[in-house]
Amino acid sequence: MMEVYLDYAATSYRKPEEVFLAMNDFLHNHNANPGRGGYERSLQASRMILEARDTIGHFFGSEKSEYVVFTLNVTMALNMAILGLVSEGDHILISSLEHNAVYRPLYALAQEEKITYDVIPCFDDGTTDPDVFLKCLRNNTKMVVLSHASNVFGTIFPLRDIAHLAKERGIMVVVDAAQTAGVLPLSMDNIDVLAFTGHKHLLGPTGTGGFVLSKEAVLRMRPVLRGGTGSLSHQAEQPIFMPDKFESGTLNTMGIMGLKAGIEFIERVTQKSIRSKEKQLTERLLQGLSSIKKVRIYGPKTSKDRVGTVAFNMDGVDNGELCYVLDKQYHIMGRPGLHCSPLAHQALGTFPEGAIRFSLGYYSTMEEIDYTLTSLANIVKKLQV
Ligand SMILES: Cc1ncc(COP(=O)(O)O)c(C=O)c1O
């Protein structure tokens, strides 16, 4: 029986061979702590990290490579950005589709009465009118945090338009690119913090991620983590230069080598062709799902306004049970429930029951989509819902 992995929004399960090779090579041949020694092996590890920083900086259009900061995932990156940028009394705006990686830190700050926040309303497919953003502004709005695409409904956010409107008004723009880095073009235009995770569509390993800062953010953002950087060790204060200002503790060097290889793979295959393949697969999935009895699809109707993530429910069937049957009987791996994004489910009316999410990736195939659709139709027939 075919095995179909449809949870790329959680992590990309298959990786390019180059990613394994790069990690293996580092551990076997170059393993040392970068920036922590004057001997050749440590210097070589530092050079390799420098090259990875260059690759990632170039990929995201960073003004300088040292404006790229490595973290262990995007959750850590977003927490560091949010906690490092907000001040007491600030008002923050977020999209309706934010993940808990954004929502929980802001909610906690609001509970402590340090900040206030509002959610920019969206239409019932999750799309947002940039003009609505203007209506949500207050005199003390200091920052907007935006998920570039929903991890539940796939809806693409009008990032360019809103980032432009925000920067015109001196508002800091923080972007959660967890679902789009590696799929949609991204640049630092009008963006202050671009947070990414390495293990999803960038095809790297878990334990990698980071953020890219604008010059303004480099100056304004305070470090949340402090500790060893291998630099200015005599000094009690955290260094203020980049990237040491934000990079305390030993890096995931082996993982960063894998992430670099993943990004180089994407550059070779080209993001354009990855996106084009994803759109074709998504279109087929959307069309197929819409022809199955009792299936209700959420989010934009076509692949143009979404990434390859599709959420749906089947009337009268619990989404958790349906996912269980898909896995156990058909070896199809999707994800039920709330996907760490209660806000998104509230916005589209699927809270608290949630929905089933199928998310595609570079290694998904048409055969897998067709098999999934046939299996779902089979289940409906058996259930006679
Ligand atoms: C939009 C979004 N933000 C944040 C995250 C958190 O990612 P990570 O677990 O890699 O920190 C995810 C993934 O689950 C996501 O989809």
The ligand as an SDF file (V2000), in Angstrom:
LIG
                    3D

 16 16  0  0  0  0  0  0  0  0999 V2000
    2.9860   29.8110   11.0080 C   0  0  0  0  0  0  0  0  0  0  0  0
    3.8290   29.0540   11.9890 C   0  0  0  0  0  0  0  0  0  0  0  0
    4.4790   29.7100   12.9520 N   0  0  0  0  0  0  0  0  0  0  0  0
    5.2500   29.0790   13.8440 C   0  0  0  0  0  0  0  0  0  0  0  0
    5.4200   27.7160   13.7900 C   0  0  0  0  0  0  0  0  0  0  0  0
    6.3200   27.0700   14.7980 C   0  0  0  0  0  0  0  0  0  0  0  0
    7.3880   26.4270   14.1550 O   0  0  0  0  0  0  0  0  0  0  0  0
    8.5590   25.7760   14.9980 P   0  0  0  0  0  0  0  0  0  0  0  0
    7.9320   24.6590   15.7590 O   0  0  0  0  0  0  0  0  0  0  0  0
    9.5410   25.3060   13.9870 O   0  0  0  0  0  0  0  0  0  0  0  0
    9.0990   26.8120   15.8990 O   0  0  0  0  0  0  0  0  0  0  0  0
    4.7760   26.9800   12.8100 C   0  0  0  0  0  0  0  0  0  0  0  0
    4.8910   25.5180   12.7010 C   0  0  0  0  0  0  0  0  0  0  0  0
    4.3440   24.7290   13.3590 O   0  0  0  0  0  0  0  0  0  0  0  0
    3.9520   27.6600   11.8880 C   0  0  0  0  0  0  0  0  0  0  0  0
    3.3060   27.0190   10.9390 O   0  0  0  0  0  0  0  0  0  0  0  0
  1  2  1  0
  2  3  1  0
  2 15  2  0
  3  4  2  0
  4  5  1  0
  5  6  1  0
  5 12  2  0
  6  7  1  0
  7  8  1  0
  8  9  2  0
  8 10  1  0
  8 11  1  0
 12 13  1  0
 12 15  1  0
 13 14  2  0
 15 16  1  0
M  END
$$$$
